[in-house]
Amino acid sequence: MNVIKNFVYNTSYQLFVLLVPLVTTPYISRVLGSEGVGINAYTNSIIQYFVLFGSIGISTYGNRQIAYQKNDKFKLSQTFWEITFLRIITISIAYILFIWFLSFNNKFKFYFWGQSFQIIAAALDISWLFMGLEDFKHTVMRNFLVKFLSLLFIFTLVKNPSDLGVYILILSLSTLFGNLSLWGYLRKKVVRPNFRKFHILIHLRPSISLFIPQIAIQIYLVLNKTMLGNISGVRSAGYFDYSDRIVKIVLALVTSLGTVMLPRMANVFANKEFAKMKQYLYVSGDFTNFIAVPLTLGLAGIAPKFAPWFMGQEFEITGKLISIESVVIFLIGWGSLIGTQYLIPTNQVSKYTIAVSVSAIVNLVLNVPLIYTYGVVGATFATIASEITSTGLQMFFIRKQVNFAKMFNGFWKYLIAGFLMFVIVRYFNSIMNMSIVNLILQIITGILIYFLVTFLLHAPFIVTIKRFIKNK
C-alpha cells in the first residue's frame, strides 16, 4: 500500500510538472524568443556537466544505501552524514573548476553566473534520504511549492527578451531554496553522527561506480544541445530543447514508478526476498507497457499542430521533432524499469554502466554526421538510436534472469489499442484548428478509445485492476 501511496504522490507531482510548462512554455517562447530559449538551453547544458561531475553518482548511491539500512537509525544516520559531507566536498571542487572554466570563456558569462546557483543547490540536495526512506510526501510537497513560486515570479518579472537573466535566476534560485527547505525535516529522520567513526572515503568508490553510467546518461542528455549550439547555432539548440522538454515531461509519468520502486526493490533485495522482487518487476513491466504505449502514440498524434500553437509559429519544426522523439517514451520507460528497478538495486551496476556508456558513445558518434547533414532532426534520430542501444543491451543482460514472456504478456493488445487511438487522434489533429478546446477533445478521445479497446481485449493490466476492485 505504501508503494501505491508513494506512486500517487510522485505521479501527482509529475502531473503538476506537466501542467506548469503548459502555462509557461508558450509565454517564455514568445517573450524570450528562440534565441533566448536557446541561450538558456546551451548555458544550462554546460552547467549540468559541473553538477554531474560534482555529484559523482551520490544521489543514486545514497538512495540505495539508505534503503538498505532503513531499519537501523544509527547506521542510517551515520551513512547519511558521511555521504552528505562527501557530496559537499565534491561539489565544492566542481564549483572551483567552474570558476576556472569561466576565466577562459567570456561568451554568455553573465548567464553562466546565474545558472551556477544550480551547482550550489546540488551540494545541499538531500532528497535522496527521503526517497531511500520511501518518504515521498516531503519531497513532493517541497517540489509543488517551489514550482508554484517560480511560476509566480516568472509571470511577474519576465516581460521581454532582456529579462533572460532574470528568468535563469528564478529557475536556479528556486532549485537552491527548494533543496534548502528539506533540511528542516532532518531532526525527525536522523540523529547526530559519531565523528570518531566518520568514514567519508568508503563511499567514494561505490559512488563512482554509479557515477559512470550517470556520466554517460547526462552526456547524451546535454550533448545534443551543446553540439547543436556549436554546429547549428543556439536556435537549433532551443528547438531541440523544447521538443525534448515536452517529451520528457510526458515520460515522467512512466519513469515516476521507477523512482518509487528503487528503494523498495533495494530493501527487498537486502532481505533476500527474491521471489517478491521478481513479482514486483513483472507487475511494473505490465504497467509500463500499459501506460507507455498510449503516451508515445498519443503525443505523436497531437504534435504536428500542437507545437506551433503552443510555442508560437517560430517553433513549427518542434512539432516534427516531438513526433519523431516520442518513441523514446517507450524506450526509456523500459530502460528505467530494468536499470532503476532491477540492475541498480541488485548491485548489477556494471551491466547498467556498459549499457548506458555504449549508448552515449552511439549518440556521440552519430551526432556529428547527423547534425551536419540533417541539423536538429539528425540530433533527434541520434537520441532514438542511443535509447534503442541502451534498452536493448539491458534486456540482453538480464535475459536469463527474468521471464520476458511474462513481462510482455498481452503487449500486442496495448499496441492494437494504441495504434487505433493514434490513427483517430492524428486524423482529428489534421482536420481541426488547434485550440485549447480541440486539444482537450483530442486527448479525451484518445483516452476513451485506448481504454475501450484494452477493456474489450481483456488486456492484462485491465484484468489486474478489475481483480483489485473486486477483492476490496
N, C-alpha and C positions, 0 to 999 in steps of 0.2 A: 504493500500500500504506500510505503514511503517513496518508492521509485515513481509511482503514479503521481503522487503529490509533487515531487521534485520536477517531474516531466511537465506537469501543468504549470508550475511556477516558471520554468525555463521557457516553455513554449509560449506562455502568455507574454513574457518579455520579448521573445523573438517576434511575436505578432505586433507588439508595440514598436519594435525596431523597424518592422516592415511598414508601419503606418507613418513614422516620423519622416522618412525620405519622401513619402508620397506628398508630404506638405512642404518640405524644404528643398527638394531637388528642383522642381520647376521654378521656384523662387531664386535659388542660388544660380542655376544655369542661365537665367535671364539677367540677373543683377551683375554677376561676375563675368559672364560670357565664357566661351570655350577656352580663351587664353588664361583667364583667372582660374578656372576649374583645372586646367592643365598644369599651371604652376603649382597649385596646391597638391595635385596628384604626384607631380615629379618630386617636389621637395619632401613630401611625406614619405615617398618610396625610399629616399636616401636616409631619412631619419630612422626608418624601420630597420635598416641594417645595423645601426648602433644599438637600438633597443634589443634586437635579436642577439647580437654578439655579447651584450651586457647581461642578458638574461640566461644565457648558456643552458637552456633546457630546464631551468629550475622550476618553473610553474608546473609542468607535467610531472617531473620527478617528485616535487613536493606534494602534489595532489595524491600521487600513488603511495608515497611513504606515510602520509597522514592516514590514508585508508587502511594501510597495513597495521597501524598502531593505534587506531581509534579507541580500542578497549583499555588502553593504559595511559592515563592522563599525564603522568610524569614523563614517560618516554615520548609521548606525542608532543608535549611542551618543549622538551629538550631538542627534539628534532626540528620543531618549528623555529626556535630561536637560532639554532645553528644554520639552518637553511636561509633564514632572513638576513643574518649578518653576512653570509656568503654572497647573497644577492646584492646587498648594498655595496659591498666591496667591488664586485664585478661590474656593476652599473656605473660606479664612480670612475673606474678605469675607462669604460666606454665613453663617458662624458668628456674626459680629458682628451681622448682620441678624436672626439667630435670637434672640440675647440682647435685641435691641431689641423683637422681637415679644413675648417673654415679659414685658417690662415693662408691656405692655398687656393681658396675658392671665393671669389668676390661676387659671382653671379647669384642673385636671389638671396644675398646674405641676410637681409632683414627677415625674410620669410623663414629661413633656416633657424634663426634665433627663436622665432615664435613657435616653430614646430618642436624645438629642443625640450620644451617642458614635458613632452611625452617620454623622454629619456629619464627625467627625474621621477615622473609618475611611475615608471616601470620599477624603480628601486623600492617604491612604497606599496607595490601591489601585493596584497596578502589574500586575494580572493581564492587562491589555491588551497588555503587552510580550510575555508568554509566548504569548498567543493569536496575536498577529501573527507570532511565530516558529514557529507551529504546534506549540508545546511544551505540550500539554495535560496531560502527566503530572504536572508540578509543581502546577498549579492544582487538578487533580482530587484529588491526594493531600492537598493542603492542605485542601480542602473536606471530604474524608472525615474527617480528623482533627478539624476544628473542629466539624462536625455531631455526631460521636460524643461529644466532650467536653461540648458544650452539652446533649446528651441526658442524660448522666450528672448534670450539675448540675441540670437541670430536675426529674428524679425525686428527687434528694437534697434540694433546697432549696425547691421549690414544693409546699406542703402544704395551703394553704387560701386563700380569696379575698383575705386581707390580704397575700399574697405576690405580688400582681400586679407591684409594683415590682421585686421580685427577678427575676421572670420576664422583664420588659423588659430589665433589666440583663444577664441571661445572654445574651439574643439580641443585644443591641447590642455588648457587650464581646467576644463570640465573633467577631463580624464584624471588630472592630478588631484583635484579636490574630491573626486569620486573615490579614488583609491585611499585618500586620507580618511574618508568617512568610515571605512571599515575598521579602523584601529580602535574606535570607541567600543567595539563589541569584544575585544580581546580578553578582558577580565573574566568573562564567563566561559571562555574556551580554553585558555592556557594558564599555567602558573609560572612563577619565576624560574629561570633555568639554574642549574648548578654549574657555575662558571669554572669550577675546578675540573669538571669533567666535560668541558666545552671542546668539541672536536669539529671544527668547521670544514677542514680539508677532506674529511672522509666522504663528504657529499659531492666533492668536485668531480671525481672520475665518473660516478654513475650519472651525474647531471650532464656531463659532456657526452655520454653515450646516447642520451635523449636529445642532446643539442644538435648532433649531426643530422638526424632527419629533419629537425626544425630548420636548420640552415637550408637544407635542400628545398623544403616546402616554401620558406619565406623568400628565398632567392627566386624561385619560379613565380611566386605571387607578385613580387615587386619588379622582377627583371623585365617583364613585358613593358611596364610603364617607363622604366628607366631607359630601356633600349629604344622604345618609340619616341621618347623625348629627345634622345640624342640623334636618332636616324631620321624620323619623320617630323619632328617638332612637337612642342608641348600640346598643340591642339589635338593631335592623334592620341597622345597620352590621355588627354581629357575625355575623348570619345570612348577609348577602351576602359578608362576608369569608371565611367558612368554605366557602361554595359556590364562590366564586371561587378559593380556595386549592386545593380538590380538583381543579377543572377545570384550573387552571394547572399543577398537579403532573403530571397526565396529559399535558397539552400539551407539557411539557418534553421528552418522549420524541420528539416530532415536530420541535420547533424546535432540538434539540441538533445536528442536521445543519447547520442554517444557521450556528450558532456555529463549527462546524468548517470550513465551506466558505468563509466570508467572506475570511479571509487567503489561502486557496488561489486563489479567484477573483480577488482583487486582484492577486496575484503573476502569474497567467496573463494578466490584462489589461495589466499593466505591461510584460510581454514580448510583447504584441500577438499572442497565440495565441488569436484569436477563435473559430476553429472548435472548439478544445478546450473553450473556455468554454461554447459552446452545447451541446456534448455532455454536459458536467458538469450543465448546467441541466436537460436532458431526463431524465437518469438520476435526478437529485434530485426532479424533478416526479413521476415514476412512483413513486419510493419514498414520497414524501409522500402520494400517493393510497392506496398500499398500506397504510400504517400509520395514516393519519388517519381513514379511514372506519371501521375496526373500533373504534378508540379512542373516536370520537364516539358511535357507536351502542351500543357495549358499556357505556360509562359511563351513558348514558341508560337502558339496560336494567336495571342493578342499583341505580340511585339511590334509587327510592322507599322501599325498606326498609333500604337500606344506611345512609342518613344518620341516622335516629333510633337505629338500633342502634349505630352507630359513635360518634356525638357525644352521645347522650342524647336522651330524648323531647322535651326543651325545644327541640331543633333539628330537629323534624319537618319544618318548612317548607323546610329546606335541601335535602331530597330533591327537592322540586318544582323548586327553583331550579337544582339541578345538572342535572336532566333537560332543562330549558329551555336553560341556558347551554352545555351540552356541544357544541352546534353550532359554537361558536367555536373548538373544537379544529381542525376542518377549515378554517375561515375564516382563522384566524391562521397555521395551517400554510402555507397558500398565500401569505398576506401576507408571512411570513418568507422563503419561497422566493424571491419576486420582489424584495422590498425588500433583505433581507440578503445574498442570494446573487447578485443581479444589479444592481439600481439603485445601491446604495452602492458596490460595487467598481468599477463602470464610470463613476463620477462623475456619475451622473444623480440627484444628491441633490435637486434642485429638484422633480422629479416625485414622488419619495418624500415630500418635505415637503408638497406640495399634498395628496396622498392622505391622509396621517395628520392633517393640520391640518383638512381638511374633515370627517374622521370625528370628530375631537374636538368640532368645532362641532355636528355632528349629535347627539353624545352630550349636550352641554350643553343644547341646545335641547329635546331630548326628555326629559331627566331631570326637569325641573321639573314639567311636566304629568303625566308617567307616575308619578313618585314620589308626587305629591299624590293621584293617582287610584287607583293600584294598589299603592302602597307599595314594598316590596322587590322584588316581582315586576316592577313597572314599570322599576326600575333594571336588571334583567336583560334586559328587552326593548330598552332603550336601548343596552345593551352590544352586543347582537347586531346592531342596526341600524347602529351605528358601525363594526363589523367588516365588515359587508357593504359599506359605503361605501368603507372603506379598501382592501380587497382588490379590489373591483370597479374602482376608479379605477386602481390599479396595473396590473391586467390590461389596462385600456383604453389606458394609456400605452405599453405595450410590445407592443401587438397587431401592429405592423408589423415588430418586431424579432425575434420568436420565432415558432415554429410551434406553436400551441396544439393542433393536431390530434395532433402527436407527444407533447405533454405529457399529453394526456388520452386517449391511445391505450389502449383496454381499460378505461377508467374504469367503464363500465357493469358490468363483471364484478366489480369491487370493491363496487359498490353492491348488486348482487344478493346477493353473499356476505354483506355487512354487514347487509342487511335481514333475510335468513333468520336470521342469528345473533341480531339484535335481538329478533325475534318469539319465538324459543325461550327466550332468556335472560330476557326480560320475563315470559314465562309461568311459568318456574321461580321467578322472583322473587315472583310473585303468590301462588303456592301453597305456598311454603316459608317456614318461620320462619327469620329471619336468624340465622346463627351463623357462626363462622369456617370451619367445615367446609362449610356450604352456600354461603358466599361463594366459597370456592376452587372448589367444584364448578361454580358458575355461570360463573366466569371460564374454567376449563379447558374446559367445554362450549362456550363461545363461541369460544375459540381454535381448538378442533378443527373446529367447523363452518365457521369462516371459512377455515381453511387447506384443508380438504377441498373446499369449493366453488370456491375460487380455483384449486386444483390441477386439478379436473375441467374448469373453464372455460379452462384454459391462460392464466391472467392474465399480463400482460407481466412483472411482477416475478418471478413463479414461474419463467417461462421463462428469465429472466436468471440466477437462482440455479442452475437445472439446468445451464445452459451453463457457468457459472463452475466448478461442481463437476466437470463432465465434462472441462474443459480443465486442471484442476490435475494 
